[in-house]
């Protein structure tokens, strides 16, 4: 069996950590990228004890000018990459007027620009090899159905979805698959930054996805041509209704939209 190599950004927390454990197998190499070297080292040791081959790269992905050197180092160490899962990101639940310019800039650099740059750097390698490869960009249902107090975050995820849709068309005649994973609330530390009051997390606690279940579903779609994975399904249905009847849905869902 071919030994494939998977890059995961934002690997030490939340969905990235769950993916690291889900995808760790004896015939697989994991390339884990995150800011914290200590957390990466501890994670790598645990995964290696389970038989995985792991390379770690401490990196602040908002420093997009350094990503070329990072990709060169990765390709030197592992020779080739088969999958990249662009998972790193953060959000802040705040009104547009209350969101600092610096926070919006940082959000776009991490959620959007670093993803685009990593893909830009890896796509020529994917095409050159002419074998099945996969780009998975973690979006959000907020990018399909925006709500109050998520202006900057929704804008970044809308950008992720739009970019991915265009990229998919550009790569249509290649062996590079492009999938967006658009999620509703997931029970991770994301909310410790996004919702410091804790009110939203408490309000949606009963419907939150677990990162482990999401990781299993992402594992199952590897190397497929699946366009999108939208979870939970009922929330995805709401975004489709909104596209058809925006005023009607916004009127009836005001209460739910304002839970943040």
C-alpha positions in Angstrom: 0.0 0.0 0.0 1.2 3.5 -0.9 2.5 5.5 2.0 0.7 8.8 1.8 1.6 12.1 3.4 -1.0 14.5 4.9 -0.4 18.1 6.0 -2.6 19.4 8.8 -2.5 23.0 9.9 -3.7 24.1 13.3 -2.9 20.6 14.4 -2.6 20.9 18.2 -6.2 21.9 19.1 -9.8 21.1 18.3 -10.5 19.6 14.9 -6.8 19.6 13.9 -5.9 17.5 16.9 -8.8 15.1 16.3 -7.7 14.8 12.7 -4.2 14.1 13.7 -5.3 11.1 15.8 -7.9 9.9 13.3 -5.5 10.0 10.4 -2.5 8.5 12.2 -1.7 5.1 10.7 1.4 2.9 10.1 1.3 3.5 6.4 1.0 7.3 6.7 3.2 10.3 7.3 1.7 13.3 9.1 3.0 16.8 8.7 1.7 18.8 11.6 1.8 22.6 11.6 0.9 24.9 14.6 2.3 27.8 16.5 3.1 25.9 19.7 6.3 23.8 19.5 5.7 22.3 22.9 2.2 21.1 22.0 3.4 19.8 18.7 6.2 17.9 20.3 3.9 16.3 22.8 1.4 15.4 20.1 4.0 13.9 17.9 5.4 11.7 20.6 1.9 10.3 21.3 1.2 9.7 17.7 4.5 8.0 17.1 3.8 5.7 19.9 0.7 4.6 17.8 2.9 3.8 14.8 2.6 7.0 12.8 5.5 8.8 11.1 5.3 12.5 12.2 7.1 15.7 11.2 6.3 18.9 13.1 6.8 22.5 12.1 6.2 25.3 14.6 4.9 28.2 12.5 2.8 31.3 12.8 0.9 31.0 9.6 -0.1 34.7 9.6 3.5 35.3 8.5 2.6 34.4 4.9 6.0 35.6 3.5 7.7 32.7 5.3 5.4 30.0 3.9 7.6 29.4 0.9 10.5 28.4 3.1 8.2 26.2 5.2 6.9 24.3 2.1 10.5 23.9 0.8 11.5 22.4 4.2 8.5 20.1 4.2 9.1 18.8 0.7 12.8 18.2 1.5 11.9 16.2 4.6 9.0 14.1 3.2 9.6 14.2 -0.6 6.0 14.6 -1.5 2.6 15.6 -0.1 -0.7 13.9 -1.0 -3.2 15.9 1.1 -3.3 19.3 2.7 -6.1 20.0 5.3 -6.2 23.8 5.8 -7.7 23.8 9.2 -6.0 26.7 11.1 -8.3 29.6 11.9 -10.0 31.6 14.5 -13.0 33.9 14.9 -14.4 36.6 17.1 -18.1 37.1 17.8 -18.4 40.9 17.9 -20.3 43.6 16.0 -18.6 45.1 13.0 -18.0 48.4 14.7 -16.6 46.6 17.8 -14.1 44.4 15.9 -10.6 45.9 16.0 -9.0 46.4 12.6 -6.0 44.4 13.7 -8.2 41.4 14.6 -9.9 41.4 11.2 -6.5 41.6 9.5 -5.2 38.7 11.6 -8.3 36.7 10.9 -8.0 37.2 7.1 -4.3 36.3 7.2 -4.8 33.1 9.1 -8.2 31.9 7.8 -7.8 32.9 4.2 -4.4 34.2 3.0 -2.3 31.5 4.6 -4.6 28.8 3.1 -4.3 30.4 -0.3 -0.5 30.7 -0.1 0.0 27.1 1.1 -2.2 25.8 -1.7 -0.5 28.0 -4.3 2.9 26.6 -3.3 1.8 22.9 -3.3 -0.5 22.8 -6.4 2.5 22.7 -8.9 3.9 19.7 -6.9 0.4 18.0 -7.0 0.0 18.6 -10.7 3.6 17.5 -11.5 3.2 14.2 -9.8 0.0 13.4 -11.7 -1.4 11.1 -9.0 -4.5 11.6 -6.9 -4.1 14.4 -4.4 -6.5 16.4 -2.3 -6.9 19.9 -1.0 -9.4 20.2 1.9 -10.2 23.7 3.1 -12.1 24.0 6.4 -14.8 26.6 5.8 -17.9 27.2 7.9 -21.7 27.4 7.4 -21.2 31.0 8.5 -19.7 31.5 5.1 -23.0 30.4 3.6 -25.4 31.9 6.1 -24.0 34.9 7.9 -25.4 36.1 11.3 -25.0 39.2 13.5 -21.7 39.5 15.5 -19.9 37.4 13.0 -19.1 39.9 10.3 -15.4 39.5 9.9 -15.5 35.7 10.6 -18.3 35.2 8.1 -16.4 37.2 5.5 -13.3 35.1 5.9 -15.3 31.8 5.5 -17.2 33.2 2.6 -13.8 33.9 1.0 -12.7 30.3 1.7 -15.8 28.9 0.0 -15.5 31.3 -3.0 -11.8 30.6 -3.4 -12.4 26.8 -3.2 -15.2 26.9 -5.8 -13.0 28.7 -8.3 -9.9 26.6 -7.5 -12.0 23.4 -8.1 -12.9 24.6 -11.6 -9.3 25.6 -12.3 -8.1 22.1 -11.4 -11.0 20.2 -13.0 -8.7 18.6 -15.6 -6.1 17.4 -13.1 -6.0 14.7 -10.4 -6.3 17.4 -7.6 -9.6 17.2 -5.7 -10.8 20.3 -3.8 -13.3 19.9 -1.0 -14.7 22.5 1.5 -15.8 21.3 4.9 -18.4 23.7 6.2 -19.2 23.3 9.8 -21.7 24.6 12.3 -20.8 24.8 16.0 -18.1 22.3 17.0 -17.1 21.6 20.6 -13.6 23.0 20.6 -11.6 25.8 22.2 -12.6 28.0 19.2 -15.2 29.5 21.4 -12.8 30.6 24.1 -11.6 33.2 21.7 -14.7 33.8 19.6 -17.2 33.9 22.4 -15.5 35.0 25.6 -18.8 35.5 27.4 -19.6 31.8 26.9 -23.3 32.7 26.2 -23.4 31.4 22.6 -21.6 28.2 23.4 -24.0 27.6 26.2 -27.0 28.3 23.9 -25.9 25.8 21.2 -24.3 23.2 23.5 -26.9 20.6 22.7 -26.4 20.8 19.0 -22.6 21.0 18.9 -20.7 18.6 16.8 -17.7 16.7 18.3 -14.4 17.2 16.6 -13.9 13.4 16.6 -17.0 12.7 14.6 -16.1 15.4 12.1 -12.6 13.9 11.8 -14.1 10.5 11.0 -16.2 12.0 8.2 -13.2 13.9 6.7 -11.2 10.7 6.8 -13.9 9.0 4.7 -13.8 11.6 2.0 -10.1 11.6 1.4 -9.2 11.2 -2.3 -12.8 11.4 -3.3 -14.2 14.1 -5.6 -16.7 15.3 -3.0 -17.4 19.0 -3.5 -18.5 19.9 0.0 -19.1 18.3 3.4 -21.7 20.4 5.3 -22.4 19.5 8.9 -24.8 19.3 10.6 -27.1 18.6 7.6 -30.1 20.4 9.1 -28.1 23.6 9.4 -26.9 23.2 5.8 -30.5 22.9 4.7 -31.1 26.3 6.4 -28.4 27.9 4.3 -30.0 26.5 1.1 -33.4 28.0 2.2 -31.7 31.3 2.8 -30.4 31.4 -0.7 -33.9 31.0 -2.0 -35.9 33.0 0.5 -33.4 35.3 2.3 -35.9 37.9 3.7 -38.4 35.2 4.9 -35.8 33.2 6.7 -34.1 36.2 8.3 -37.5 37.3 9.6 -38.4 34.0 11.1 -34.9 33.2 12.4 -34.1 36.5 14.1 -34.1 34.9 17.5 -31.7 32.1 16.5 -29.5 34.6 14.6 -29.1 36.8 17.7 -27.9 34.1 20.2 -24.4 35.4 20.1 
